Amino acid sequence: MLIEIIGIVATLFVIASMCFKTTSIKGSIIMRSLNIVGSVIFVFYGFLLPAYSTGILNIVLLLVNCYHLITLINELKKQS
């Protein structure tokens, strides 16, 4: 039961991240940040289950989101 709760929490973070308007840099930063949290939780969920494909997929998504988050933060700094 605890494992399913972990999966539900991760899902809620990913769903919440998709609700942000990404036409602004700040909205995109919030979206990527929430998505990173969801991916980290999904990594634990995937390896606890064990559903290794879920864990590996979310490791890759975590790296992609971190890259884009760093890019967005640097872009925001340039605008200031």
Secondary structure as UniProt FT lines:
FT   HELIX           2..17
FT   TURN            18..19
FT   TURN            22..23
FT   HELIX           25..48
FT   TURN            49..50
FT   HELIX           52..79
//
